[in-house]
Amino acid sequence: MSATALLMATAATNAAAADTPLIERPDFHSATGIFDIDALEALGRVSEPRVSPDGKKVLYGISYESLEQNTSNRELWVMNIDGSAQTRLTATPKSENNAVWIDNGTRIAFLYAGDKGTPQVWVMNADGSDRRQISDLDGGVAGFLFSPNYKRIVMIGNVKYSRNAADIYPDLPKATGRVIDDLMYKHWDEWVTEIPHPFVGEFDGNAIVGVHDIMIDEPYESPMKPFGGIESFAWTADSNGLVYTSRKKTGLEYAVSTNSDLYLYDLNTGTTRNLTEGMMGYDTCPAFSPDGRYMAWLSMERDGYEADKNRLFVMDMQSGEKTDLTDAWDYTIEEFAWNPDGKTIWFIAYHQGVAPVFEIDVKSHAVTTVAEDVADYTSLSTAGQLGVVTMRHSMLRPNEIFSITKAKKKGRPAEVRQLTDVNGYIFEQLTMPTVEKRMVPTTDGKEMLTWVIYPPKFNPAEKYPSILYCQGGPQSAVSQFWSYRWNFAIMASNGYIMIAPNRRGVPGFGTEWEEQISKDYPGQNMRDYLSAVDYMKQESYIDPDRIGATGASYGGFSVYWLAGNHDGRFAALLAHAGIFNTEAQYLETEEMWFANWDMGGAFWDKDNAAAQRTFAASPHRFVDRWTTPIMISHGELDYRILASQGMAAFNAARMRGIPAEMVIYPDENHWILKPQNAVMWQRLFFRWFDKWLKK
């Protein structure tokens, strides 16, 4: 269908937004021939591929940003399973999200914010016709999941949580004070006034009726903030039961614990049963086998540790027996999907600097690598005999959709086929950087995989400025990730050699490597950073006098710590959303389990040697050694690491007489998300480093 026809078909839906211009694919023509800010902003962002029940089609979304409107818009597309006949289904001024096939592939359900401005569940025919709203949940719907028979639905909605002034003193309707008597009153970027609950309703094909909160009067989240979504729910095969994820704790108990459980709610009796009682870490992402006999889920072992190994567990729903399928596999699972035959499970995990697709046998627990490239896979939608539809990205290309078909003969490689090329017209105009894997010796006799990204048309006879990248998390992968903020391709395209070490603490190299960083923030991982810099400095093409360092969150902490401990290695620094004063951070952050585990405990516990080491090595204690120009960036809506941390670091630098610049975003959180702010951040990033590293 043409865009004009689609607009006519949805005219009634969009009447209130008729004057809002559609955000379309830009007519991009590179003015520089390299991957610059304009190219980054022009990219189409591919997401959420979903294979139809008959395995013949793929539903997916593409979004584009508009700097003028300072927002983005996502439209729905469909194609054949081989990538042919790519067809746009929607053309509306507001995004369609969370789209799934229903009614055996004859219709599509999705979230859309209509005239009222709050997202609700909508449905349309598979060809985009007969579009209609079917839910009317107060406050809107944040996610939904239909039951296997499509007659029931669970929707994520919000319920009131905390008291406001009017609740306590009705005669003071304009009072704005919040009365707080326990912890977890804020979360990442919000004051907690509402929490998500699961609402279940009946679907008669035209509307959702009989909607009710299955956790009514319970002061607990489901899904869990801040990142939990519809993956937190699973319907039983008979559509009569719903499994949901919840951490049934409040206040201080919630703030110091990661012990969530999986609960089975029986829609016929209204009763709830805890399926994972006694399992003390995060239990998340339930998914039933095709025959409904088994439930798989991700489970961490230890309470209070968010980066514990994500084990893949399976429960026999008849006997209740629980089995760890990954007891002999020393890596953490990111996501998984049942094979339609129920005998194996596909999964993705970080492994040696990349994120391949694996398959595990439910009986033997044998793990097989299905597809591995110098790339990261993400998202799994099984496609019967074909295999799986997924997405793949690297440091040089954003997500595109791929299919993976296992070879019929054992020992043969799987067939990996690219289905979409949304951004090919952009990249064919550009000369891109190159990526190289280096193995760097560390100070304790190990080897560390370090990614080195070289500028376009790199000439080893020349000398280049370089930047050390410090990863956040602290236990987040330095894989072949693609980021719209921390984008190595755009950094290298601006003339910098990027050094990205898989230092101690990152996943993909076994449990020992990943866990070493806990309670050792200023220790081995900092020596790993310096090892990578010293190793690369030996190359004739790196100018040792023009090396910078940058990072966000824990990466920002790393920059602040290195500022006082780099012994002249760096000529310029940039920290975003970093921890400057660990004592203040211990009490300012919201999820106390994070600080307790990573820092070792409270700073007032003088008998706790691990905690005392952490706080004695806080970056703010080394300000007297600061000599290097530093730029600081922070969002005022960041409640994980308060903007006051960045302000304190900036003030310290200026009081020491060190060249410094600070940018504060009053409307951003831990990340920089709004398009114009994102472009501003990129411009300031290069303005700062160019000033100090290219002179």
N, C-alpha and C positions, 0 to 999 in steps of 0.2 A: 504494500500500500504506500502511496506517496504521502509526504508530510502534510500536504493540503487535505487529502482525504481523511487522514487521521485526525486532523484538527476539526474537520466538520463532524466526524463521528463522536467527538468528545466535547462538542460546543457547549452542551448544557452543563457538563461537569465543570468547565472552565470559565463559565460566564463571569464569575466574580473576579477572575484573574485575567480577563481578556486583554488588559493593557500591559500585562507582564510579558516582555519578549522572551521567546524560547532561547535557552542556552544550547546552541548547536555546536557541532564540530567546527573548529576554526579553520579558516582557509590559510593554513600556516605556510609561510615561505621564509626560510632561514636567511637572515641578513649577514650571518657570521660564518656559517658552515660548521659550527661546533655546537655542542650541547650547552646552551645558555639558559638564562632564566625564562626567556620567551618560549623556548622549546619545552622546558619543564612544565610551564603553565598551560601549554597547548595540548598536552597529552590527554587522551581518553583513558579513563580508569575503569578497567574491566573487573567485574565482581560477580560472585554468587552463581556459578554455573550449576544448573539442576537438570539432570537427565529425566526425560519423560518416563512414565511407568512402562511403556512398551519398548523403551530403549532406542527409539528412533530419532528423537529430537533433543536439543539442549536449549534451555531457557537461561538467559543471562542478562546482565545489566551493563550499561556503559554510561559514565558520568563525565561531564565537562564542567570546568570552572569559568566564571565570568568575573573579571576584575572589576568591571563597571558595576555589576550588581552585588559584588562581594559575596558571592555564594556559588553553589554548584547545582546541577540538575542531573538526575539519573533517569534514563529511559530503558525500557525493556526490549530485548531482542530475542529472536528464536532462530535456530539453524538446524539443519540435519546433523545427525551424529557424525557424519564424515566432514563437517565444516561447510558443506554447500548450502545454497539457498538462505543466506543470512538476511533476515527480514526484520525490520523495525516494527514493533507492535504498538508503541505509544509515542505520543508527541504532545506533552503537556508541560506547563510552566512550573509544575511541582514534581518532586521525585516520586517514583514508584520503587518501593523497597521490599526486601524479604519475600520476593516472588517465588511461589511454588506451584507445582502441578496439583490439581485436585480432580475428583470425579474421573479417575482413570485416564487422566490426560486430556479430557475434553474441555476443561476449564483451567484458569489460572487465578490464584488468589494472591493478593499483595497488600501492602500498606500504602495509603495515600492520604495526604492532608487535604481534604476538600475545602468547601467554603468556610467551615468553622475554624480551619487552621490547625486542627488536632488530628494526628494520624488515626485512621480507622481501617478495618479490613474491608477490602473491595474484592469483587470477582469479575471476571470477563471470560468470554469464550477464548479458546486457544488461538483464534485468529485476531483477537483484540476487540471484537464486537461485543455488544450487549454488556457494557460496563456498568456496574452498580455497587453501591455501598451496602454492606450487610451487617455491620456492627455499629453500635452507638454507645460505647463505653465512656463514662464520665472521665474527662482528662485525657482520653485518647488511648491507643494501643501501642505498646513498645515492641511487641513481637507476638507471634501466634503459631500454633501447631495443630493441624487437623488430626483426628483419630484415623486409624487405618480404614474404617468404613465411611469416612467423611461425614458422619452424622454428629460428631462432637468436635469441639474445638476448645483449646486452652489459649487464653489471651493474657499478656502481661499488662497489668494496669497498676496505678499507684493508689495507695491509701494514706491517709493522714497519720503522721507519726508523733511529732513533738507538739508541745503546747506553745501557743502564741499569746501575746498580751491580752487579747480580747477573751481568750479562754479563761484567764485568771481574773481579769478585771473588766467585765463587759462595759463598764461606764467610761473606759478609756479606749475608745475605738481607734484613735489615731496613734496610740502608743506603739512603738516598734521594738521594744526590748524583747530579747529572747531569754527565757528562764531555763537554765541548764543545771542539772543536778547529777549528771553522770557523763562518762566518756562516749565517744563516737557521735558527737553532735555535729561534726562536719566530715566530709568524705571527698577527697581529691579536689573537686571544684564546686562543691555545693554545701550549704547548710542543710542538714538532714531534717526536712519538714515532711517528707513523704518517703515511703518505701514501696518497692514493687511486690505485688502479690499475684498469684495465678487465679484467673477468673475462668470458669468452665461454663460453656453453654451448649445448647442443642442447635444443630444446623439442619433446616428443613429443605435446603436447596435455594432458598430465597432470602432468608434472614436468620440471624442468630438470636435465639430466644432462651429464656430460663437461665440467664447469666447469674452466676453466684460465685462468691469468693470462697475457695475451699480452705483458706487459712484465716477465715474471718475472726477478728478479735485477737489474732496472734501477732505480737509485736516483732515479727521476724521477717527477713527478706527472702524472697524467692522470685526471680533469681537473685544471686548475691551481687551486691555492688562491689566494684564499679564496672566490671567487664562482663558479668554474667548476662546471658541472653537466652534465646529459645533452645540452645543446646543443653540447657539445664533441665529439660523435660523429655519424657518418653512415654508414649502410649503403649499399653499392653496389646497383644495381638487381637484380643476380643473387643477392644475399644471400651472396656468397662473399668479399666484401671489406669491411673496416671502416676508416673514416678516423677518426683520433683526434687531439686537440690535446695537445701537450706542449712544455714548455720543458726540453729535455734538458741541464740544467745543475745543478750543486750548489754549496753553500757560497758563497764570495765571488762566483764567476762568476754564480750564480743571483741573488744580492742586487743586482747592478749592471745586470742585463739584463732587457729585456722581449721578447727574441727567442724567441718560440715558433714552432713549425712544425706543419704538418699531415702526418701519417704514414698511409700506406695499408698495412694489414696484410692479407695474403692468407691466408685460412683454409685453403686447400687445400695451400699450400706452406709456411706458417709464416714467410714472409719479410716484411720491412718495407721500405717505400720512402718517403723524404722527398719530399713533393710541392712544398714551398715553400722548398727550400734556396736561400739567397741573399737571401731576403726578410727584412729585418732587424728588423722590429717585431713586434707581436702579430699572429698569424694565428689566427683563431678562428671558431667557428660554421659548420662545413661543412654544406652541404645540396645534395643532388643534384637535378637537373631530373627531371621525371616520367619521361622516357625514359632517364635515367641517363647521357646523353652528356656533360653538363656538370656541373661542381661549382662552386657559388657559395660564397663565404666573405667574412668581414670581415678586412681587412688594414690594419695601421698601417705606415707607412714607416720610422720612425726607432727605433732601439734605445734603450732607456732612457727612453722618453717614453710614459706610460700614457694621456695625453689627446690623443695625435696624432689626426688625422683618420681615422676609420674608413671606409676605402674599400670599395666593394663590387666584389669581383673575381669573374671567372668563368674557369674552366679547361676547355678542350676535352680530355676524357679520352683521346681518340684521338690527338691531335697533341701534347698537353701545352702548347699555347699559352695564355698567361694574358692576360686583358684587364681593365683597370680601367674599369668601367662608369661610374664617378663622377668621371672625370678632369676634367670640365668643370663639376662641381657642387660648390660650396664649403661643404658642410655634412657633418656626421659622422653615419653611419648607426647607429641603435640596434639594430634587429632587422629581419629580412626573411623572406619566404616566397615560394616559387615559385608562380606562377599555374599551375593544372593544364594549361594549353595549352603551357607551357614557353616562351612567347614573351616574357613579361613577368614582372617580380618586384615584389611588393608590399613596401614598407618603411616604417618609421617613423623620423623624424628630428626633432630640435628645430629649429624655424624661427620666428624672430621672436617668441619668448616663449611658443610653444605647440608641441605635438607632433602634427602632422597625419599622415595616411596618404598615401603617395605610391605611384606606380607608375613603373617604368623599363622601357623597351623594350630588350631584350637586344641587338638589332642596331643600332638608331640611337642608343642611350643617351639618348633623350629622356625627360625626367622630367615627369610629370603629377601635379598635386595632386588626389587623389581625394576626400578628406574633411578639412575644416579647420574648427575651431570654437574658441571660447574655452574650450579644454579640451585635455587630453593623451590621445592614444590609446596603448594598450599591448597587446601580445599579438596575434598574427595566426594564424588557423586558416582556411585556404582552404576554400571551399565550392562548388566547381564553377562552374556558371553563375551562382549567386547572387552570388558575390564573395568576401567574407571575413567571418568572425566575429571580433570584437575586443572589447576593453574600453575604456571611456572614463571619465575622472575629471576633476575640476576642483578649484579651491581651496574650493569650496562643497559638493561631493558626492564620495563615494568611488566606487570602480569599480562599474559595472554593465556588463552584456553588451549589445553592439550588433551589428547586421549592417550591412554596407555593400554595396549593389548598384550597380554602374556603370550609367549610363544607356545605353540602346541607341543613342541618337543622339549623335553627337560634339558636344561643346560643352555638353551638358546636365549639370547637377549630379548626383552620385550620390545614391541614396536611402539615408539613414542612419536606421535603425530601432532603437529601444530594445527589447530582448527581456526583460530582467529589471528588477524594481523591488523589490529585496530590502529596501531601507531606506525605501521611500516612506512607510510607516506612521509612521516616526519624524519625517521632515522635514515631513510635513503638520501636525505639531503645533507647528512651530517658525517663528519669524520669523528669517530668516537675514541675514547681512551682505550687502553688495554689493561688487563688484569693479570697479575702473576702471583703464584703461590711461592712463598719463601718459608723455609724451616730455620728458625732462629734459635741458636743455643741460649739457654737461660742460665741464671746464676747458680741454680741448684742441679745442673747437669742434665736437664731435659731439653726437648726441642719443642718450639712453639710455632704453630702454623700462623703465618702473618701474610695478609693480603696486601699487595703493593699495586696501586693503581697509577698508571703512567699517563701523562697528557697525550692528546692526539699528536701524531707525527713526532713522537718522542725521539730525540737524538741523543744518544749516550755520550757524544762528544761535547755536549753543552752542560752547563750547571743549572740546576733547578732549585727553587725553594720547595720546601716540603712541609707537611703538616701531619703530626701524630694524632690519630683519632682515638679517643678514650671512650669506651662503651659504657652505657648506663646499665641500669638493672638492679643491683650489680650483676645478676646472673642472667644476662640476656646474650643471645648468640651473636657472634661476629661472623655471620654466614654470608651467603651471596644475597643479602637482603637488598631490597629496593625501598628507598625512603624519599618522600617529597620534601623533607626538611634536611636530613643528614644524607645528602645524595653525593656519593663519591664521584659519579660521572660528571656532575656539574663542577665539583671542586677541582678535579683533575683537568677538566676542559678549560678552566681558568688559569692553567699553567702550573698547578701544584702536583707534586708527587705525594700521594696519600699513603700513609703507613697505618695499617689497621691490624693490630695484633690480637690474636685469640688468647689474651692473657688469662692468668688463673682466675677462675670464677665463672667462665662462660661454659654453657652446655655444649655437648657434642664430642667431648674427649674423655668421657667416663666420670663416675661419681667423685673419685678422689680429686681430679682436676677442678671440677665444678665447685666442690664444697670447701676447697682450701681457703677461699676468700672470706668465709664467715668468721667473724671476730678477728680478722686480720686486714682491715681496710688499708692501712698504710704499709703493708708488708710485701709479700712476694709478688703480688700483682703489680705493685708500683715498680719493683725491680724488673718485672717483665716488660713494662712500658719502656724503661730506660735501656733494657737489652735490645729491644727492637730498634730504637733510635740509634744506639751505638753501632749496631750491626749495619744498618743502612747508611750511616755516615761514612763508612769505609768505601762506599761506591763513589767513583770519581764524578758522577753526574749529580750528586747531591751536595749542595752548598752548606757546609756545617754552620755557617754564620746566619743562615736564613731558614731556620726550622721553627715551626710553631706547634702548638698543641691546642686541641679543642675537644669538647664533649658536653653532654647534658646529663642532668640528674646525678647518678653516681659518677658519670663522666665529668660532670661539673665539679663534684668533690675532688676527682682526680686532678683536674686542672688547678684548683685552689691548693691542693697538697703539693703538687709539682712546682707551683710558683715559689714555694719556699725550700724546695729540695732538689732542684734540677741541676745545680752546679754549672750554670751557664750554658746548658744545652739549648735553651729556647730563646728566641728573639721576640716572640709575641704569643699571647694566650687569649683564648676566648672560652668563657664558661656560660652555659645556659642552665638555669634551674638547679644549680648545684648546692651541696651542703658545705657551708663555710665554717660553722660552729657546731660541732657534734653534740655538745651539751645542750645547747638551745634546741637543736633538731630533735633530740630525744624526747623533749616535752612538747614541742610544737607540732609534731606529726600526729596523724590521727589513728593509724593502725599500729598499736604499740608492740604487737608481736614482731613486726618488722624490725624495729629498733632493738628489741630484746634479743632477737636471734643474731642479727648481723653485728651489732655493737657489743654484744656480750652481756648486757644488762644495764642497770641504772648507774649513773655517775656517782651517786651518793653511797653506793655499795663499795666501801673501801676495801673489803676483803675479797672482792671479785677481781682477780688478776687480769682476766681477759678484758673486762669492761674498763679497767683502769688503763690498760695499754691503749685501748681505742681512744679514750678521751684525752690522754696525754699527747696523742699524736694528731689531734684535731688541726685542720689547716690553719685556723685563726691563730694558733700558737706559734706559727712560723712567719708571721707577717714581717717581723724584723729582718728577715732574709729576702723579702720581695725586692726585686730590681727590674722585673720584666713588664713591659706595657701589657695591660689586660683590658679586655672588653667583657662586660657582664650583661646578660639578658635574663629577664624573668617575667612571668605573668602574675598579675595580682590575684587572679582566681585560683592560683596554685595553693591548695591546702595540704598537699603531701610534703612539699618543701616550700615554706613561706617565702614570699618575695623579700621579706626583711633579711633573709640570708644573703641575697644578692646585694641589697642595699648596704649591709654591713661590710661586705667585701669591697664594694666600690669606695665607701667612705674610708676604709683602712688604706686602700691604695692611694687615694688622693692625699690623705694625711701623711703618708710616707713620701709624697712628692713623686709618685710613679704615674706616668701617662696612663689614663684610664678613661673609658667611656661606658656608659650604662644606658640600656634601653629597657623601659618597663612598659608592658602591655596591660592596661587596666581591664581589658575584656578577654584575656586569654588565660588558660590554665597551665598545666604542666607542659602542654604542647602549644605550638603556634598553628592554629587551624584556619583562621579566616584568610581568604585569598590575598587581600591587600596587605595584611600583616605578614603573611608568608613571603610575599615578594619583598616587602620592606626588610624582613629579616635576612633574606638572601643578599640584598644589596648592601646592607650594613656589614654582613659577614665578609664579603670580598673587599669592601672599602677599607675595613680594619686591617685585614691581613695584607692587602696590597700595599697599604701605607708603610708597614713595618718589614715586610718580607720581600718586597720588590724594589726597594730603593737601592 
